[in-house]
Amino acid sequence: MDYINKKVIVRCNRAGVFYGTLKNYDSTTREAVIADCRQLWYWSGAASLMEMATSGVKRPRECKFTVVVPEVAVMEVIEVLPVSEQAQKSIEEVAIWRA
């Protein structure tokens, strides 16, 4: 997997879906470290994570993406998707979802 230092979407078994820059991935432990990370709670305008990673979201005002944290380690990674430049722009333009 050659996604280190690239924007990715990471899906974990029970923790949810994350977006950011992949800093490290250990395939043995299935642990990833993601920098400038947002958790993607709800998205609209993409039928799947694959579509979101390729095209972004079409209805950014309806999405619920958290604040950006400097770094997070996530466990039980089950999917890592590289994010296109178009999708990166779309995802990063989604307003921060707050309580």
N, C-alpha and C positions, 0 to 999 in steps of 0.2 A: 504494500500500500504506500503510494508515494504522495500522500496528501499533507505531509508535514508542512507547516507554515502556509497552508492554503485555507480558504474559507470552505467550511463544510457544514452539513446538517448531520447530527448524530442522534440516532434513536437508541434508547436504552430499554431494557426489559421492563422495568417498573418505574423508572424515574422520569420518563417522558422524552421530549425531543428538545435538542439544543442546537444553537447556531453560533458559530464563531470561528476562530483560527485554531486549527489543530496543532498543538505543540508537541504532543507525544501520544503514541498509541502502542499498547502492549497486547499483542494478540493472544498471549498465554493467559493473562489475567482478564482480558477484555476490558481494560481500563484505558480511558482517554483523558488527556488534559487539554482543555479548551480555553483559549485566551479571548478576552473581549466577548464574553459569552452572554447570550440571551436564551432564556427558556421560551419555547414556542408552545403556548398553552392552547391556542385556538387559531385556526387560519381559515380564510375565506377566499375563494377565487383560485384555488388549486385543488385538483381532485385527489392528489396524492403527494407524498413527500418528494417523489421523483419529479413530478411536475413542478413543485415549488423550487427544487434545486436547479431545474432547467430554465423555467420561465419566471419564477417569482410568484407573487400573489396579485390577483386582479382587483381585489376589494380590500385594500390596506386599512381602511377605516373600521372594518369589521373584525380585524385580527386582534389577538391578545398576546403580545410579546412583552416579556418582562424588561426590567432595567438591565443595563449592561454591567456585568461584574468583571473585574480584571482577570480572574482565572478560576476555573472550577475543574475538579476531577470527577468524572462520572464512571460508574461501574456497570457491568453487564451490558456492554455495547453490543447491539445486534445489527446495526446498520450504520455505515458512514457514506455519505453522498457528497461528492464534490459539487460546489455551487458555481454556476456560471456568473459572469460579470453582470448580465441583465438581472438575474435573480438576486445577486448581492445588493444591487442598487435598490430593488424593490423591497427586500426584507429590511434593509437598514433605514428605509424611509417610513416604516411602520412606527407610529407614535408609541411611546412607552405606556404600557398598561399598568395602572396603579389602582390600589384599593381606595 
